[in-house]
Amino acid sequence: MPWRGPRHENDFPSLGWALLDWWSEHLANPRDETQDLVFTDEQAETLVEWYAVHPVTGQMVYRRGASRRSKGRGKSPVEGG
């Protein structure tokens, strides 16, 4: 889908929204295989920002990333997906 332009301040194009939809439909919750994977708002924001796309060139904004967070902060679903 082409970039429609910003609707809000600090709005940017991202593949993260499509990835969140796909992962939510195709991946199971790691703690309960019968449940769908649901990302927290913070995890979803991180993924959307991580997969940002330049609005003019269409290239990925970030080529590499690192996450350093304390134990139990939900790193596995985000970085394992």
Secondary structure, 3 states (H helix, E strand, C coil): CCCCCCCCCCCCCECHHHHHHHHHHHCECCCCCCCECCCCHHHHHHHHHHCEECCCCCCECCCCCCCCCCCCCCHHHHHHC
